[in-house]
Each structure stands twice: as C-alpha cells, then as structure tokens.
C-alpha cells in the first residue's frame, strides 16, 4: 500500500465530517473504546492535556505544546505530542511530535494493520485519527501529548483519555443542532471532558456557562480555575490578535497546574515557547501573513464568536495602515461551509470592504452564488469569483500596495489559499 492508497482508503471508507457534515457525526466513545485494546492502548497510555471549547482550541493547544517542547529541551526530557484538527493542506498535520508530522510510513502501517477492524467497528474518520495519534504517541514514547477535542466534548472520541489537565477555552453558539441551542446547553456538552479529581481550566468566564462548569467540577471534585480572573503578564507572542491574549491566560493557568504536578517549566522555557509557537509546532492559518504589499492575511475564524475577534483585529490593522496611507482599503475574500449561521456572521462584518465571495473545493462548501445573494441583501459591495485562486488574483488586481486583503470564512478556504501560495507537495485530501 502506498501513502496515496492509504489516504484514499481512510477518506473514502470512513465517515468524514469535513466531507459529509451531519452524515459523519456519530457521537459517543463506545467505538473507540472497543478499538483501543486492539492497539494495545487504554485511556491512561499517554499522559495528556485535553483541550475543548468553541474557538481557540488549536492556538491554545499549540502554545502549550511549544512551551512544553521548550521546557523538555532545557531539561533533557522526552518528546511532546500534538493532536489537532482539521488539517489545512496535509492530513499528517493533525498528528505531530515536536513539530514533526507523523510519517507517511506510519500512516501506511496503521492503515494496513487495522483497516478491517476500523470498518468492522464502524469508526468515523475522526475516531480513526484520534486512535492513530494515540497509537503513534505511545509507540514513540512521548512525555506528554496535547489532545484537541473535535466537535463537542462529552461524546467526542478524544474524551476516551484521562488527562492531567482539562481545558475549555470558551463557549459560543456553534453546531447547535448537535450540541444544544443555548450557551448553557453547549457548556454542558463541553463540560463532559471534566474528569473526577482532574483540574480544569476555563479560558473565558461567561454568565451562562460558568455556573455549568462550576457545578460539574464540584460534583466531580475537580479543582476549577477561570483563567480570565487572573492578571496576565505581558509576554511576547508570535500569534497575532487580542484574542490570542485570552488564549495566553488559559495557557498560563494550565502551566501553573503542570508546575504544581511536578513538570519543570522555567520562565525562560515559557517565554521561548510562546514567542516561537508557529515554528515549534507548525501551526498555520492564524492571522497568517502571506505577503506584505499589499498585506495579505488568512485566518481560520469561521463562526460568529470567532469573527467578533477577527473583525476587531482587522479594524486595528487598517487603522495602523491608515496612519501613513489615509485611504487604505479592505478586501475580504470569504467562503463558508454550507451549515454556517450567516445571519449571525454577516452583521459583524465591516461595511466598507469590497467582498470577493468564493467557494472551496469541497462538497460542504456553500455555493458562491448563494453566498453573494445573502451579502447583497445586506447591501454589501460584493462579487463572486470562483475558484479560490481566481478570487485571490481578482483581489490582487484591485488592491494597491498599501491595502489589506483578508482571506477566510472556513478552514477549506484557508487550506485552498495556502496551496495556492505555497504549492504544497501533497494536494489537500478532503
């Protein structure tokens, strides 16, 4: 079996959320619980930190991984695993050890060994990737792994683990058809990652979600910390945006817990990790600058909760540009998955931008023509250009050297754009 054959099997023989959406949603941990013994694993095999929440999971997980990698290097310790989703360009982005993606050979080996069992058990694609990550981390003997939850919490396949620390970044209204229609209901699902006696860090305090988390933690005897209740020191981050400062507070609270548990994390390791998260973990698509003149950035914000933060950062960036060029303009290349709540997102968007609406190369994408119709209802200056590469060419043809071009709306759009810019060896598997 070649790597391409293995990837083809995994994407076409298992239900894939990124392709099918609701058709691939199979909540519960029974299937992965039944599969792990086949791998010689259990819930305690890999020491781990579990990260759930609506937004900021990937950034928070990556910051923690970078800090722990820096600390491990200082102390001559073991490697650090990182499991995140979705990938933007290459499937192997999801599973890393000290920034290095899982090898193609390991993906082939896992697929060849366990393909029949995975199909027989009815594993989803995400359950498979969770199991593959735990298998590889265990085999490579990582010191600790940071595991990012998928869609939910309580019924997410990653909830099979028993972590050293549980983290819930924040709660917003997303995937309400699966998780509940209120903040409190979604918080209840996310709180399902809290384990008896295991400390839990909540990144952002919310009047509706906080009582849910407190009640769950109290019931399970789990110490709980709300990170935003602590004063956050000024530390240099390579991840841009004020929302990353909120993630920083979460990371610092988790580091304090790990130190109390015996992890040797010096202040220098903390500073080094936070200042070099991107290079130490390979994180992509978080206010990522693709070129400077004009300024082109992409970001994976894809729901109302995320767009509140990113629009604020767009406005600050434009204000900085306009200190020297008073009429710097904003171009926004946007595309969305078909299930996104545009009624909540569109009113948050800047009214003075020129919108180039596009469509990613996935069956889950909202048709660009439908998207344009929704934008025209709100009297936005919008046009449709497909595919994503052509949308970029259009924006570049219109923009002056001091303008800002923002690209986002979905992971699919950002992934397609990264391929356009960087011509990755592996085409995006989706």
C-alpha positions in Angstrom: 0.0 0.0 0.0 1.3 3.5 -0.9 0.6 6.6 1.1 -1.9 7.8 -1.5 -3.7 4.5 -1.3 -3.8 4.7 2.5 -5.2 8.2 2.4 -7.7 7.2 -0.2 -8.9 4.3 2.0 -9.2 6.5 5.1 -11.1 9.3 3.4 -13.4 7.0 1.3 -14.0 4.1 3.7 -14.8 6.0 6.9 -17.4 8.8 7.5 -15.5 12.1 7.2 -17.0 15.2 8.9 -15.2 17.6 6.5 -16.8 15.9 3.6 -20.2 14.9 4.8 -21.0 17.1 7.8 -24.0 15.6 9.7 -23.8 12.3 7.8 -20.4 11.7 9.5 -21.5 12.7 13.0 -21.6 9.6 15.3 -21.3 10.8 18.9 -20.1 8.5 21.7 -16.9 6.8 22.8 -18.0 3.2 22.6 -16.5 2.6 19.2 -13.0 4.0 20.0 -13.2 2.3 23.4 -13.7 -1.0 21.6 -10.8 -0.3 19.2 -8.0 0.9 21.5 -7.4 -2.6 23.0 -6.7 -3.8 19.5 -3.9 -1.3 19.5 -2.7 -2.3 23.0 -3.8 1.0 24.4 -6.1 2.3 27.1 -7.3 5.7 28.4 -4.1 6.1 30.5 -1.5 5.0 28.0 -0.4 8.6 27.0 -0.1 11.4 29.6 -2.2 14.2 28.1 -3.8 17.6 28.3 -7.3 17.7 26.9 -8.4 21.0 25.1 -12.0 21.6 24.2 -14.1 24.7 23.5 -15.7 26.6 20.7 -12.8 28.7 19.5 -9.1 29.0 20.3 -8.5 25.2 20.8 -5.8 24.9 18.2 -3.9 28.0 19.2 -4.1 27.1 22.9 -3.0 23.5 22.3 -0.1 24.7 20.1 1.1 27.3 22.6 1.1 24.6 25.3 3.0 22.2 23.0 5.6 24.9 22.3 6.1 25.7 25.9 6.4 22.1 26.9 8.8 21.4 24.0 11.0 24.3 25.2 10.9 23.0 28.8 11.7 19.5 27.6 14.7 20.7 25.7 16.0 22.5 28.7 15.6 19.5 30.9 16.7 16.8 28.5 13.2 15.3 28.7 11.0 13.4 26.3 9.1 14.5 23.2 5.8 16.3 23.1 2.8 15.1 21.0 0.2 17.4 19.5 -3.1 16.2 18.0 -5.3 18.9 16.3 -7.9 19.1 13.6 -8.8 19.8 10.9 -5.7 19.9 8.7 -5.3 22.6 6.1 -3.2 21.0 3.5 -1.8 17.6 4.5 -3.6 15.0 6.6 -0.4 14.5 8.6 -0.6 18.0 10.1 -3.1 16.6 12.6 -0.6 14.4 14.4 2.8 15.8 15.3 5.7 15.1 17.7 8.0 18.1 18.4 6.6 19.7 15.2 7.3 16.7 13.0 4.3 15.3 11.3 3.6 11.6 11.5 5.5 9.9 8.8 3.9 8.6 5.7 5.2 5.1 6.5 3.4 5.2 9.9 0.1 6.2 8.3 0.6 3.3 5.8 1.4 0.8 8.6 -1.5 1.8 10.8 -3.9 1.6 7.8 -2.7 -1.8 6.7 -2.7 -3.2 10.2 -6.2 -2.0 11.3 -8.3 -1.2 8.2 -10.5 -4.2 8.6 -11.1 -3.6 12.3 -11.9 0.1 11.7 -14.5 -0.7 9.1 -16.0 -3.6 11.2 -16.4 -1.3 14.3 -17.9 1.5 12.2 -15.2 4.0 13.2 -15.6 7.5 11.9 -12.6 9.3 10.3 -12.1 11.4 13.4 -12.2 8.4 15.7 -9.6 6.8 13.4 -7.4 9.9 13.6 -7.7 10.0 17.4 -6.7 6.4 17.6 -3.8 6.8 15.2 -2.5 9.7 17.2 -2.6 7.8 20.5 -1.0 4.8 18.8 1.9 6.9 17.4 2.4 8.9 20.5 2.5 5.7 22.6 4.9 3.9 20.1 7.2 6.9 20.1 7.2 7.3 23.9 6.1 10.9 24.1 6.4 12.5 27.5 3.1 14.2 27.2 0.5 14.9 24.5 -1.9 17.8 23.9 -5.1 16.5 22.6 -7.6 18.9 20.9 -11.2 17.8 21.0 -13.3 17.7 17.9 -16.9 19.0 17.6 -18.0 18.5 21.2 -16.7 17.2 24.5 -18.8 14.7 26.4 -19.4 12.4 23.4 -16.2 13.3 21.5 -13.8 10.4 20.7 -11.0 12.2 22.4 -12.9 12.0 25.6 -11.6 8.5 25.9 -8.4 9.8 27.6 -7.9 10.7 31.3 -5.8 13.8 31.2 -3.6 15.6 33.7 -5.4 18.8 33.0 -8.7 19.6 31.2 -9.1 22.9 29.3 -12.2 24.5 28.0 -11.3 27.7 26.1 -14.6 29.4 25.7 -18.2 28.7 24.6 -20.1 30.2 21.6 -23.2 29.2 19.6 -21.9 26.8 17.0 -23.1 23.3 15.9 -26.3 24.0 17.8 -28.1 21.1 16.0 -25.7 18.7 17.8 -24.7 20.4 21.0 -27.7 22.4 22.0 -29.3 25.7 21.2 -28.1 27.7 24.2 -24.8 28.6 25.8 -25.6 26.6 28.9 -26.5 23.5 26.8 -23.3 23.7 24.8 -21.3 24.3 28.0 -22.9 21.1 29.5 -21.6 19.1 26.5 -18.1 20.7 26.7 -18.0 20.1 30.5 -18.2 16.4 29.7 -14.4 16.4 29.4 -14.0 17.2 33.1 -12.8 14.1 34.9 -13.1 13.2 38.6 -10.3 15.0 40.5 -8.6 16.3 37.4 -8.0 20.1 37.4 -9.9 22.1 34.8 -9.1 25.5 33.3 -11.8 27.6 31.7 -10.5 30.3 29.5 -13.3 32.8 29.5 -15.9 33.5 32.1 -19.5 33.7 30.8 -22.6 34.3 32.9 -24.4 31.4 31.3 -21.6 28.8 31.0 -19.7 29.5 34.3 -22.4 28.0 36.6 -22.5 24.9 34.4 -18.7 24.4 34.7 -18.6 25.1 38.4 -21.4 22.7 39.2 -19.8 19.9 37.1 -16.4 20.5 38.7 -17.8 20.5 42.2 -19.8 17.3 41.5 -16.6 15.5 40.3 -14.2 17.0 42.9 -12.2 18.8 40.2 -10.4 22.0 41.0 -11.5 24.7 38.6 -9.8 27.9 37.5 -11.2 30.7 35.3 -8.2 32.0 33.6 -9.5 35.4 32.8 -9.9 36.1 36.6 -6.1 36.3 36.8 -3.9 39.2 35.8 -2.0 38.2 32.7 1.7 39.3 32.3 3.0 40.9 29.2 4.7 38.2 27.2 5.7 38.2 23.5 3.6 36.0 21.3 4.2 35.2 17.6 0.4 34.6 17.2 -1.3 37.8 16.4 -4.5 39.4 17.7 -6.0 40.3 21.1 -7.9 37.0 21.1 -4.5 35.3 21.5 -4.0 37.2 24.7 -7.1 35.4 26.0 -5.6 32.1 25.0 -2.4 33.1 26.7 -4.2 33.5 30.0 -5.5 30.0 29.6 -2.1 28.6 28.8 -0.5 30.3 31.8 -3.2 28.8 34.1 -2.5 25.4 32.7 1.2 25.8 33.1 0.7 26.7 36.8 -1.1 23.4 37.3 1.5 21.4 35.4 4.2 23.0 37.6 2.3 22.0 40.7 2.2 18.5 39.3 6.0 18.3 39.1 6.6 19.5 35.5 9.8 21.6 35.3 8.8 24.6 33.2 11.1 27.5 33.6 10.2 31.1 32.9 12.7 31.1 30.0 11.0 28.0 28.5 7.7 29.7 28.9 8.9 32.8 27.1 10.7 30.8 24.3 7.7 28.6 23.6 5.2 31.5 23.4 7.4 33.6 21.2 8.0 30.7 18.8 4.8 28.8 18.7 4.5 28.8 15.0 8.0 27.4 14.3 7.9 24.9 17.2 4.5 23.4 16.3 3.8 24.1 12.6 0.6 26.0 13.4 -0.9 27.6 10.3 -3.8 29.9 9.4 -4.0 32.1 12.5 -3.7 35.6 11.1 -1.0 34.3 8.9 0.7 36.8 6.7 1.0 35.6 3.1 2.6 38.7 1.6 3.3 42.3 2.7 2.5 44.6 -0.3 -0.4 44.6 -0.3 -0.8 43.0 3.1 -2.5 39.6 2.6 -3.5 37.6 5.6 -5.6 34.5 6.2 -7.3 33.2 9.3 -9.5 30.2 10.1 -12.2 32.1 12.1 -15.4 30.5 10.8 -18.3 31.4 13.2 -19.8 34.5 14.9 -17.8 34.0 18.1 -14.5 33.9 16.1 -15.5 36.7 13.7 -16.1 39.1 16.6 -12.5 38.8 17.5 -11.0 38.8 14.0 -13.0 41.8 12.8 -11.7 43.8 15.7 -8.1 42.8 14.7 -8.9 43.8 11.0 -10.0 47.2 12.1 -6.9 47.8 14.2 -4.7 46.7 11.3 -6.5 49.1 9.0 -6.1 51.9 11.5 -2.3 51.2 11.6 -2.1 51.2 7.7 -4.1 54.5 7.6 -1.6 56.3 9.7 0.6 56.5 6.6 -2.0 55.9 3.8 -5.3 57.6 4.7 -7.3 55.7 2.1 -6.1 52.1 2.6 -8.9 49.8 1.5 -10.1 46.5 2.8 -10.8 43.5 0.5 -12.3 40.4 2.0 -12.2 37.0 0.2 -14.7 34.9 2.0 -16.3 31.4 1.6 -18.2 29.3 4.1 -19.3 25.8 4.8 -23.0 25.3 3.9 -24.1 24.9 7.6 -22.7 28.1 8.9 -25.0 30.6 10.6 -24.6 33.6 8.2 -27.4 35.5 9.9 -25.1 35.7 12.9 -21.9 36.4 11.0 -22.8 38.9 8.3 -23.9 41.7 10.6 -20.5 41.6 12.3 -18.5 42.2 9.1 -17.1 45.6 8.0 -19.4 47.6 5.8 -16.7 49.5 4.0 -15.0 46.4 2.5 -15.1 45.1 -1.1 -16.1 41.4 -0.8 -15.0 38.7 -3.2 -17.1 35.7 -2.4 -15.8 32.3 -3.4 -16.2 28.6 -2.9 -13.7 26.0 -1.7 -13.1 22.7 -3.4 -15.3 20.6 -1.1 -18.8 19.3 -1.3 -19.6 21.0 2.0 -19.0 24.5 0.7 -21.8 27.0 0.4 -22.3 27.8 -3.3 -20.7 31.2 -4.0 -23.8 32.4 -5.8 -25.9 31.7 -2.8 -23.4 33.5 -0.6 -23.5 36.5 -2.9 -27.2 36.7 -2.7 -27.1 36.7 1.1 -24.5 39.5 1.1 -26.5 41.6 -1.4 -29.5 41.5 1.0 -27.3 43.5 3.4 -26.2 45.9 0.7 -22.5 44.9 0.8 -20.3 45.7 -2.1 -19.8 42.0 -3.3 -18.9 40.0 -6.3 -18.4 36.2 -6.9 -15.2 34.8 -8.2 -14.5 31.0 -8.2 -12.2 29.2 -7.6 -10.2 30.4 -4.6 -7.1 31.0 -6.6 -9.0 33.2 -9.1 -10.5 35.2 -6.2 -7.0 36.0 -5.0 -6.0 37.1 -8.4 -9.0 39.4 -8.6 -8.3 40.9 -5.2 -4.6 41.5 -6.1 -5.6 43.2 -9.4 -7.8 45.6 -7.5 -5.6 46.3 -4.4 -3.0 49.0 -4.1 0.3 48.2 -2.3 -1.0 49.6 1.0 -4.4 47.9 1.1 -5.4 44.9 3.2 -6.7 41.6 1.7 -8.2 39.3 4.3 -8.9 35.6 3.4 -11.1 33.4 5.5 -14.6 32.1 6.4 -13.6 28.4 6.6 -10.7 26.1 7.1 -11.4 24.9 3.5 -10.8 28.4 2.1 -7.6 28.9 4.1 -6.4 25.5 3.0 -7.0 26.2 -0.6 -5.3 29.5 -0.3 -2.2 28.0 1.3 -2.0 25.6 -1.5 -2.3 28.5 -4.0 0.5 30.4 -2.3 2.9 27.6 -1.4 2.2 24.8 -3.8 2.4 22.0 -1.3 3.7 18.6 -2.3 0.5 16.9 -1.1 -2.7 18.2 -2.5 -5.4 18.7 0.2 -7.1 15.4 1.0 -10.8 16.1 1.7 
